[in-house]
Amino acid sequence: MNFCSDCGAKVSLQAIAGDERQRYVCTDC
């Protein structure tokens, strides 16, 4: 996954609080 399905911006792998795995997160929305 390279781009957000909602806005089309780039996504990045980030660790979210309470989750042990890294997830793709949109940097804009």
N, CA, C and O atoms as a GROMACS GRO file, in nm:
protein
  116
    1MET      N    1   0.086  -0.117   0.000
    1MET     CA    2   0.000   0.000   0.000
    1MET      C    3   0.090   0.124   0.000
    1MET      O    4   0.176   0.138   0.087
    2ASN      N    5   0.071   0.211  -0.096
    2ASN     CA    6   0.154   0.330  -0.107
    2ASN      C    7   0.077   0.460  -0.088
    2ASN      O    8   0.134   0.561  -0.048
    3PHE      N    9  -0.053   0.457  -0.118
    3PHE     CA   10  -0.132   0.579  -0.114
    3PHE      C   11  -0.263   0.557  -0.038
    3PHE      O   12  -0.317   0.447  -0.037
    4CYS      N   13  -0.311   0.663   0.024
    4CYS     CA   14  -0.436   0.658   0.101
    4CYS      C   15  -0.554   0.636   0.007
    4CYS      O   16  -0.562   0.698  -0.099
    5SER      N   17  -0.644   0.549   0.045
    5SER     CA   18  -0.761   0.522  -0.039
    5SER      C   19  -0.864   0.633  -0.030
    5SER      O   20  -0.954   0.640  -0.114
    6ASP      N   21  -0.854   0.720   0.071
    6ASP     CA   22  -0.949   0.831   0.086
    6ASP      C   23  -0.904   0.958   0.014
    6ASP      O   24  -0.981   1.019  -0.060
    7CYS      N   25  -0.777   0.998   0.036
    7CYS     CA   26  -0.733   1.127  -0.018
    7CYS      C   27  -0.621   1.116  -0.122
    7CYS      O   28  -0.593   1.214  -0.192
    8GLY      N   29  -0.557   1.000  -0.134
    8GLY     CA   30  -0.453   0.981  -0.234
    8GLY      C   31  -0.313   1.021  -0.190
    8GLY      O   32  -0.219   1.011  -0.268
    9ALA      N   33  -0.298   1.066  -0.064
    9ALA     CA   34  -0.166   1.103  -0.013
    9ALA      C   35  -0.085   0.979   0.021
    9ALA      O   36  -0.140   0.869   0.031
   10LYS      N   37   0.046   0.997   0.037
   10LYS     CA   38   0.132   0.884   0.074
   10LYS      C   39   0.100   0.836   0.215
   10LYS      O   40   0.061   0.914   0.301
   11VAL      N   41   0.117   0.706   0.236
   11VAL     CA   42   0.099   0.648   0.368
   11VAL      C   43   0.235   0.602   0.420
   11VAL      O   44   0.327   0.578   0.342
   12SER      N   45   0.247   0.589   0.553
   12SER     CA   46   0.371   0.544   0.614
   12SER      C   47   0.340   0.441   0.721
   12SER      O   48   0.231   0.441   0.778
   13LEU      N   49   0.437   0.354   0.747
   13LEU     CA   50   0.421   0.253   0.852
   13LEU      C   51   0.446   0.318   0.987
   13LEU      O   52   0.552   0.376   1.010
   14GLN      N   53   0.349   0.308   1.077
   14GLN     CA   54   0.362   0.366   1.210
   14GLN      C   55   0.304   0.271   1.312
   14GLN      O   56   0.208   0.199   1.285
   15ALA      N   57   0.364   0.272   1.431
   15ALA     CA   58   0.311   0.195   1.543
   15ALA      C   59   0.205   0.280   1.613
   15ALA      O   60   0.233   0.394   1.651
   16ILE      N   61   0.086   0.226   1.629
   16ILE     CA   62  -0.024   0.297   1.692
   16ILE      C   63  -0.034   0.253   1.838
   16ILE      O   64  -0.015   0.135   1.868
   17ALA      N   65  -0.063   0.345   1.926
   17ALA     CA   66  -0.074   0.314   2.069
   17ALA      C   67  -0.176   0.204   2.092
   17ALA      O   68  -0.287   0.210   2.039
   18GLY      N   69  -0.139   0.103   2.170
   18GLY     CA   70  -0.227  -0.008   2.200
   18GLY      C   71  -0.223  -0.120   2.098
   18GLY      O   72  -0.293  -0.221   2.113
   19ASP      N   73  -0.142  -0.104   1.994
   19ASP     CA   74  -0.131  -0.206   1.890
   19ASP      C   75   0.015  -0.244   1.875
   19ASP      O   76   0.101  -0.157   1.865
   20GLU      N   77   0.045  -0.374   1.874
   20GLU     CA   78   0.185  -0.417   1.868
   20GLU      C   79   0.240  -0.422   1.727
   20GLU      O   80   0.362  -0.433   1.709
   21ARG      N   81   0.156  -0.413   1.626
   21ARG     CA   82   0.202  -0.418   1.487
   21ARG      C   83   0.202  -0.279   1.426
   21ARG      O   84   0.126  -0.191   1.466
   22GLN      N   85   0.291  -0.261   1.328
   22GLN     CA   86   0.292  -0.135   1.256
   22GLN      C   87   0.183  -0.139   1.150
   22GLN      O   88   0.161  -0.241   1.086
   23ARG      N   89   0.117  -0.027   1.132
   23ARG     CA   90   0.008  -0.016   1.035
   23ARG      C   91   0.036   0.098   0.938
   23ARG      O   92   0.111   0.191   0.969
   24TYR      N   93  -0.023   0.090   0.820
   24TYR     CA   94  -0.013   0.199   0.724
   24TYR      C   95  -0.106   0.311   0.768
   24TYR      O   96  -0.225   0.290   0.789
   25VAL      N   97  -0.050   0.432   0.782
   25VAL     CA   98  -0.125   0.547   0.829
   25VAL      C   99  -0.108   0.661   0.729
   25VAL      O  100   0.004   0.688   0.685
   26CYS      N  101  -0.217   0.726   0.694
   26CYS     CA  102  -0.210   0.842   0.605
   26CYS      C  103  -0.149   0.960   0.679
   26CYS      O  104  -0.184   0.986   0.794
   27THR      N  105  -0.057   1.030   0.614
   27THR     CA  106   0.009   1.144   0.677
   27THR      C  107  -0.073   1.272   0.662
   27THR      O  108  -0.042   1.371   0.728
   28ASP      N  109  -0.175   1.273   0.578
   28ASP     CA  110  -0.257   1.394   0.556
   28ASP      C  111  -0.392   1.387   0.627
   28ASP      O  112  -0.430   1.482   0.695
   29CYS      N  113  -0.463   1.278   0.611
   29CYS     CA  114  -0.596   1.273   0.675
   29CYS      C  115  -0.597   1.171   0.786
   29CYS      O  116  -0.700   1.152   0.852
   0.00000   0.00000   0.00000
